[in-house]
Amino acid sequence: MNKFNYYKIIHLSILGLLAALSIYLLLQPEVKQFVFSSKPGTILFFVVWIILLASFIFIYIDFSMISDIKLSYHSLYEAAYSDSLSSIPNRFSCDTIIEKYADKNLPANVSCIMLAISDLPKVNTVFGRKAGNDLLKDFSNILTKCAGTTCFVGRNGGNRFLAIFETGGFTAINDFVSQLEDRVNQYNQNVHKITINYNLGMAINSDEKLNQITELISLADSRLADRMKGLN
């Protein structure tokens, strides 16, 4: 698409130069006299300008179509890769990140965190589905702000979220967890909002020395599950 835009811009530039040259020549008295005193010259003049104008129109149409295609592509991308409720990356996006490491030895600098809103079923029951959805959206926004450019964060389905750190190790995870705790505490100080309660399980491959990312995620998930069980 970018290459097509590049060629169209070159095409437009050439047409602009030709149009400017035609106007310049037409302003010359001898050329003007030749064009309008000779029938073939006049016909040639109008043919050239019709071709130029038609070319400008078609380039404009091409750019309009490219814009529409980009909008359509963006909409399709959002539908395919973003969670419809929270607008953060969805399960498919999580799988795409995981696929990067499929059939490869997992680097030591990869880490992950599995997170879950602890009492989402209770919120849905007591306050209604809309309140639960709002809580999911707000927690997703907090996770996105904490992640920044440090890690990937996506909704892994239901009340669960996955954060994958491809660099940074323990330091990056520690910063993320600290930011998350601070932001959730600030959120929970708002008396008009339902309190966010969450749990997490983490796995750092520099410690675990696992070969597959799926093993690392499963370990983080099992640690999350253990913490969730401890609440019951």
N, C-alpha and C positions, 0 to 999 in steps of 0.2 A: 504493500500500500504506500509506504514512504517513497519507494523508487518510482511508483506511478505518479505521485505528487511532484517529484523532482522533474520528471520528463514533461509534465504538464506546465510547470513553471518555466522551463526552458522554452517550450512551445509558445507560451504567452509572451515571454520576453522577445522572442524573434518576431512575433506578430506586431508587438508594440514598436519595435525598431522599424519594421517595414511600413507601418502606418505613419510613423514620424517622418521617415524618409519620403514617403509619398506626399505628405503635406508640405514638406520643405521644397520638393521639386515643383509642386503645383504653385507655390508662391513665386517661382521664377517666371518672369514675363514671357520668355520664349517658350517655355514648357506649357504654360497656361494657354498661350496663343495656339500652339500645336494641338493641344487636347481639344479645345472647344471650336477650332476652325476646321478640324478634320473629323468627318463622321467616324471613320475607323478608330481614330484616336479617342473620341468621346466614348464610343462603345467599349474600347479597351479600358478606359478609365473607370467606367461604371462596373464592368466585370471584375476588375481588380478589387474595387471597394466592396462589392457584394461578397466576394470570396473572403476578404478580411473581416467584414462584419459577421458573416456566417461562422467563421472560425472562432471569433470572440464569443459568439452565442453558444457554440458547442462546447468551448472550454468552460464557460460559466455553468452550463448544464452538467459537465463532467465533475466540476468541483462540488456542485450541489448534490450530485449522486454520491460522491465520495463522503461528503458530510453525513448524508443519510445512512450510508453503509457503516460509518464509524459509530453513529448513534445506535444502530441496530446491533452492531458487534458488542458495544458497551452494555446494552441491555441484556444480550444473551450471556455475556461474561458474568454480569451481576447475578443473573438467574442461575447460572451453572456453578459459580464459585462462592456466592455469598448466601448466608443464612437469611431466609426471607423474614424472620422475626427480628433478629438482633442486628442484621446487616454486617456482621463480621464474617470472616471466612467459614465455610460450612464443612461438613464431613468430607465432601469430595476434595476440598482444598487441603484438608489434613492428609488425606490419602495421597494427594499429589506430592506433598513434601516428603512423606514416608517413602514414596516410590523412588525418590532420588538416591536412597541408600539401599534399595533392594538388591540382593545378590552381591553386596559389597561388604567388606569388613568395616564395621562402624568405627569412625575416628574417635579418639579419646576426648576430643573437645566438644562432642555432642552431648547435650543434656535435655531433659524434659520434665515437665510438671503436668500432672493431671489434677484438675480442680473440679469441685462440684458445689453447688448451692445446697447446703445441708437440709434445709427445711422447705424446699420448694413444694413438695406434695401437700404439706400442711398449709402453706400460704394459699395454694389453689383451692383447698377445701374450705378454709375459714374465710378468706377474703374474695375468692372467685378467680376464675381463669385469667381475667384481664389484669388483676393485680400481680399474678404470677408472671405473666408475660412482661409487664412493666419492670418487674424485678430482674428478669433475664436481660432485658434491654439495658438497664442501668448497670448491671454487673458487667455486661459485655463492653459497655463504654469505658468503664473503669479499667478493665483488662487491656483494652486497646491503648489507653493512655499510658498505662504502666509498661506495655511492650515497646512502644515507640519504634525505633529501628533496631532494638536489641534482640528481639526474638519474634517468632511467628506465634500468633494466638488464633485459635479457631474453636468454634463450637462443635463438639464431638458427638452431639446428639443429646436430647433430653436436658438434664441439668448439668451436663459435664462439658468441660472445656480442656483443650490441650494446648500447652505452650512448648515449643521446640526451640532450643538454643543451639545454634550451629557454631557459635564462638563464645568465648568469655568464661565458660566453666562455672565454678562455684561463685565467683565474684558477680557475674551477670545474673545468676539465679538469686543470689542474696539481695542484690539491688532491686530486682523485680518483686521479690516477696516483701521487702521492706516498704516499697512504694505501694504495693497492693494493700498491705495492712494499714498504712497511713490514710490512703484514699477511702477505704471502706469505713474506717473509724470516723472520718469527716462526714461521709455519707450518712452514717447511722446517727449522727448528732442532729439530723433534721427530724424533728418530731412528727412531721407530716408524711414521712415516708416509712414504709415497712423496712425493718432492719434486715440487712444482708448478713447471713451467717454462711460461712463457706469452710471447706476443708481442702487440703491438697496433699498430694504425695509426689515426691520428686525422686529422680534417678540421675546421677551424674556418671557418665561413662568413664571418666578418668579414675573413678573409684571402683566402678562395677566391672569394667573391662569385658563388656559383652560384645558379641560379634554382629548382632543384628539389631536394627532400630526397633523392630517389633518386640524384641525381648526387653529392651530398655523401657518402652512404653508400658508393656505388661507389668514390669516391676513397679513403675510409678503408680499404675492403676491399682495393683494389689496393695500398695502402701496407703493409697487413698481409701480403699475399701476397708482396710484395717482401722483407720481412723474414724471412718463413718460408723463401723460396728461399735467402736468404743463409745459412741454417743447414744447408742440404743440400750 
